[in-house]
Amino acid sequence: MKKYFKIGEISKLYNIGVDSLRYYEEIGIISPKRSESGYRLYSVNDIWRLNVIRDLRELEFSMEQVKEYLECHNVQSTLKLLEDEQNAINNKLKYLEKLQSNVEKRINTIQKAKELPLNKIVIRPYPKRKYRSTPDGYSNEFEMDILIKKLINTDKENLYIIGNNQIGTIIPINKTSLSTLEYKSVFVIDDTGEYALPEGSYLSVSYSGVYEHSNEWTQKLLSYAKDHNIKLSGDFLELIWIDIHSSSDINEYITELQILIEK
């Protein structure tokens, strides 16, 4: 086996950029020898250090922590390091499990959206749904995006724009006759929310395309309720099933309007 390796060989072996190897040398965590012609020569000792650096960096240890360990370590400090590695791995596993759950729920949401009957008024039962909400209304999509971001920021660890949480808006029932709808607030369905949408049957319609269709469909829902002697309660809920975060094709957007039927 070779006693020394050149910088290009080490770079290829460890998939580490040449600049990174030079940086490690600059901060003193590896010290390659120099050949008579000035080439860096890495020894077995340098390779051992690179093994440690690679493992610790993969676990997101800082360069300061790596350097401290390399400069002075013993059985006790190695044991402590391994325990820290174990904790870091466990934290990564928890994060990946949560991310996997989120992705699975998002897939389920999109699949359910594709099964919704479009342009057809139906009555759908819903359980109690907890949600978070903003107290602010808005009048255009840009303002809505800002309010959604504010909602997501209330719990960045668990709320995702591209996630399992369903985002919606509230349309005051007494404002639906206007040429442009007014929105009272933005909400996100979330099991830890402080508010709750009541359990019950909802008069509902789903449609594809631009959000402006909500204006037309709120009127049709009101007419349907009147024609069928259905008493309504509360305001309209506009739930976003598929939007720009899932598709760049407006024709694939799916929005559902719901309003609670009075018991």
N, C-alpha and C positions, 0 to 999 in steps of 0.2 A: 504494500500500500504506500502511496506517496506520502512524504512527510510534510510537504507544503503544497498549498493550492493558490493559484492566482485569483485576483479579484473577479475576473470574468467567470471562472469556474464556480466560485462561491455564490456569485449572483445567480447563476443558472441553477445551481443545486438547491438553493433555498428560495428561489423566486423573490429575491430581494434586490431592489434597484442599487446600482453602483453608487448613486448619490447617498442612499441610506447607509451603505457600508462605510462610506467616507465620513458620514455624520457620526456614526457609532464610534469611529476612531477619534473624531474631533472632540467628543465629550468624554473620551477615555474609558469606554466600556469594552473595547477590544483594542489590541495593540499588535497589528501585523508587523512582521519584520520586512526589511527592504532588501531586494537583491542588489547585486553590484550595479545593475543597470537601472535601479530605482523602482522596480516593480514591487508592489505589495505582495507579501507571501504570508498566507494564513496557515497557522499550525493547528494541531489537534486541540490545543487549549482554546484557540479562537473559535473552533467549530463547536466545542462544548458550550462556550458562552453564547454563540449564535442560537444553539438549541434552546437555551434558557430564555434568551431575548424573544425568540419567536413564540414560545409557549405563553410567556407572560403578556406579550403584546396582543396576542389573540384573545386573551382574557381581559384586555383593556386596562392593564396595569400601566401607570405612567412611567416615563423614562426615568424619573427620579427614583421610583420604587425599584425598577429594574437595576439601576446603577447601585443603589444601596445594598440590594441583595448580593450582587456580584462582588462588591468590594469586601463584604464580610458576611459569611454565612456558616452556620453550624447545624447540627442535627435539630436543635430546638427551633432555629429560625426556618429551617427547611420544612419542619412539621407545621409551623405557623403558616408558611407560604402555601403549603398544600391544603390546609384548612381554608385559607382565603380563596384558593382556586376552587375548592369544592363549593363554597358559598356563591362564588361568581357563576359557576356552572348551574347551580340550582336556580339562581335568579334568572339566568338566561332561559332555562327550561320553562319556568313559570311564564315568562314573557312570551315564549314561542307557543305555549299551550293557549294563552289568552288570545294571541294573534290568530292561531288556528281556529279557535272557536268563533272569533269575529268573522273570519273569512267564510266559514261554513254557514253562519247565519246570513251573511250578505248574499251568498250563492242562493240560499233558500228564499230570501226576499225577492231576488230577481226572477227566480223560477216561479214564485207565486204571482208576481206581477204579470208574467207572460200568460198566466192562466186566467187572469181577470176578464170578465165579459165586457168588451168595449162598447161604448155608446148605447148601453142598455141599463135602464133604471131597475134596480133590484133592492130587496130588503135583506140586509146582512146582520147577523148577530155578532156582537163583540163583547169580550169580557172587559172588566175594568182595566184600563191601561194607564199606568203611571207616566208622567212626563215632566220635563223641565220646560220653562217658558221664559221669554223676555217680556217685560212690561211695555215695550215700545212697538208702535205700529210702523208701517212703511207704505210706500206708494209705488216703488219700482224694484226691479230685480237686483240692482246694485245694492240698494239699502238692505234687501233681504239677505244677500250674501254676507254683508257686514254683521247682521244680527245672528246669522247662523254661526259665523266664526266666534262671536262672543259666547254663544251657547256652548260650543265645543271647548272653548277655553276654560269653562267652569269645571271641567274634569277631563283634562287631556289624556289621562291614563286609560280612560274607559270609553270616551266618546270619539267617534271617527266620522269624518265627512263621508268617506267611502267605508261604510261599516254596516253593522247590523241595526243601527238606530234609524228609525224612520222619521224623517223631517217633515214638518207640516206648518200650515199657517191657519189662523182663525179669521173668518170673514163674517163680520156682523150681519145678521139676517136682515136688519133694517137698512143696510147700505147696498143691497144687491140690485136695486133698481137704477143705480147710477151707471153712467156710460162706461166708467172705469171703476173697477172694484177697489174698495178700501180694505186694508188688512190691519187687524187689531194687534196681532202679535205673531211671533214665530215660536214653534215648540219642537221638541225632539222626544220621541217615545223612549223612555229609559226606566228600567226597573227601580232605580234609586231616586226617581223624581219626587218632588214634594207635592205635586198636584196629580189629579187623576181624572181621566175621562170616564164618565159613568158607564157601567155595564148596561147593555140593552140592545134593542134592534135599531139599526140605522138605515135610513133611506140613502141609497148610494148609487153613484154612477162613476165609471172609469172611462177615461178617454186618452187618446194619444195625440202627440203634437204639442203646439205652443200652449202656454199657460192661459192665454187670453180666452180660450174656450170655456174657462171656468165661469165667466160672465154669462155666457149663453146657457150653460148647464145649471147654474143656480136657479135661473128663471124656469127652466123645464122641470126641475125638482119641485119647486114651489107649486107649479101648475099641476104636476102629477099628484102631489099631496092633496091639493084642493079637490081635484077630480075624483080621488079615491077616498075622500073624507078621512085623511090621515092628519092627526094633530102633531105638530113638530115642537121640539123643545131645544132652546139654546141657539147657538150660532153654527154656521157651516164650518166644517173642517176640510181643509184642502191638504191631502197627504201626497207627498212626492215619492213615488215608487221607483221611477227611473228618470234621471235627469242628466245634466252635462257631465257629472262625475262618473257616469256609467256608459255614456254614449255621446259621440259628437254629432250624431244624426238626430235632429229635432223630431223626426217622424217616429223615432223609437222611444221618446219620452212617454211616460205613463203617469197620469195624475188621477187621483180618486177624490171625489167630493162626497162627504158624509154629513148627515144631520140626524140627530137623535129623534126617535119617534116617542112621543109622550105616551106613558103607560096608561 
